Amino acid sequence: MSETFKNGAHVRPRRAIERMEPYRPPTAGRTDLLRLDFNENTVGCSPRVTEFLQQGFSAAQLPSYPEYAAARTELAAFFGVSEEELVLTNGTDEAIQLVVNTYLDVNQECLLMRPSYAMYRFYAQVAGAEVYELDFNPDTLAFPLEQMLETISRNTRLVMLANPNNPTGGGITRHAIVRILERATHAMVLIDEAYFEFSGVTALPLIKDYPHLLVSRTFSKVYGLAGLRVGCLFTQPANVAFLRKGQSPYSVNAVGAAAARVAIQDQDFVTRYVTEVLAARELTEVGLDKLHLPYFASDGNFLLIQFGDRSRKVVEGLRAKGILVRDRSHEIPGAVRVTIGTREQMTRFLTSLREVLA
Ligand SMILES: Cc1ncc(COP(=O)(O)O)c(C=O)c1O
């Protein structure tokens, strides 16, 4: 071994990587606990998907690289777009990465909300872009539409928004999105609709009219397939051509692509789960009101609750009782985000919460 290697000299990474804070979500050791920490489906996925996974794959099928023709056709039909308006992605995360890779160069400007889904900033920083973040109203967490319109400039290359937003929970109207699109004529605008099924608000039909609009959806939330990593990105065909150019031809694995095809066939599962979560969210709000705990109105399957100086005690106390929730106090002092599951699960959460606070 040469002297250089023995001395442990490393090739330095790109400056953008050196400057980044690592992002390490607490994904380990979650099995067998009540997982109200990642806004996942808390009951699983459609039984049709599990049956399919148990029966659907033979050893003969796995050695070949995935083919997407059937998934593209069926998913495009389901979402009401043409196949040329759809990019199949390895979860929303790959959609974000693809959008950044395709449209954002080093030092170009990207506009985000703060706090929001961490992967927007993550990929923009990896790309070495200039990240600008607008704060929600500190008291109400309302979306500052006018401020956003003022901030968008000719130098803004990319705007990424979650609708509804995670972790704050609030959504923006389609009208607000149109106003952003009309202002951001020199930028691409990504609307991340990971929680669409709970809010019912979508910008998807607007892709026909706005060539700079991208909309993403995921199979990780209501469909309960976060472990399989499947999502979709929708935009006009000319953009799809650019996005696909920069995408690995095999980024979605064959099992994920096939499972998504089965999942969309069980809309009863989706409807039942959304109905259950909305009822459970109301039950949780009533319980929190009784405990005099403030929370922010949410259009998603999660609630951001204000515990003040008790946030750490609550997170740790609940963990000791087998319930995981997510501390967001680094972003909003005192705030803890709780995923909404079923009414039964949320009753258990409220009971445990009362004990922790007693
Ligand atoms: C707004 C938002 N977008 C995307 C995701 C992740 O989606 P995926 O699992 O499809 O990468 C999350 C997960 O928490 C999210 O909150």
PDBQT file of the ligand as one rigid body, heavy atoms in Angstrom, charges set to zero:
ROOT
HETATM    1  C1  LIG A 401     -44.398  16.342   1.575  1.00  0.00    +0.000 C 
HETATM    2  C2  LIG A 401     -43.773  14.997   1.407  1.00  0.00    +0.000 A 
HETATM    3  N1  LIG A 401     -43.369  14.610   0.200  1.00  0.00    +0.000 NA
HETATM    4  C3  LIG A 401     -42.815  13.417  -0.003  1.00  0.00    +0.000 A 
HETATM    5  C4  LIG A 401     -42.618  12.538   1.051  1.00  0.00    +0.000 A 
HETATM    6  C5  LIG A 401     -41.939  11.217   0.804  1.00  0.00    +0.000 C 
HETATM    7  O1  LIG A 401     -42.463  10.591  -0.244  1.00  0.00    +0.000 OA
HETATM    8  P1  LIG A 401     -41.797   9.284  -0.881  1.00  0.00    +0.000 P 
HETATM    9  O2  LIG A 401     -41.832   8.221   0.151  1.00  0.00    +0.000 OA
HETATM   10  O3  LIG A 401     -42.695   9.060  -2.016  1.00  0.00    +0.000 OA
HETATM   11  O4  LIG A 401     -40.403   9.613  -1.286  1.00  0.00    +0.000 OA
HETATM   12  C6  LIG A 401     -43.001  12.889   2.319  1.00  0.00    +0.000 A 
HETATM   13  C7  LIG A 401     -42.775  11.948   3.434  1.00  0.00    +0.000 C 
HETATM   14  O5  LIG A 401     -42.812  12.252   4.581  1.00  0.00    +0.000 OA
HETATM   15  C8  LIG A 401     -43.599  14.151   2.500  1.00  0.00    +0.000 A 
HETATM   16  O6  LIG A 401     -43.991  14.547   3.707  1.00  0.00    +0.000 OA
ENDROOT
TORSDOF 0
